């Protein structure tokens, strides 16, 4: 034997025959209320989603969900190596495969070359600037 039950408009609990109240709104819509608590809160126009004991709040805050539905499937992000503007992917892989002492020796050689170039340009620059005479710079914010 199946017993016809209604759902409370506020709490969404079952209302068994012989309990609860039927409230007819102004627009003519029937509202079933399971308890005086639900009736009082409905007449105060309280939102069920803001009341912790209602099913609406529990649904909104994901309470009581079965464990089978709880786990979300996550796709793992795969790492992809990409070429940089100055280097191709093959060059990057070659550099990564090189031994650290070889790379440090290359770095030292490059530094020596840069220092030598600076030294040469400085020596060259000193010779050229000695013949030209420049006026002393005057600061802009000084009153004359």
Secondary structure, DSSP 8 states (H G I E B T S, - for coil): -----EE-TTT--EE-TT-SEEEE-TTS-EEEE-SHHHHHHHHTT--GGGSTTSHHHHHHTT-S--HHHH--------------SSS-HHHHHHHHHS-HHHHHHHHHHHHHHHHHHHHHHHHHHHHHHTTS-------TT---
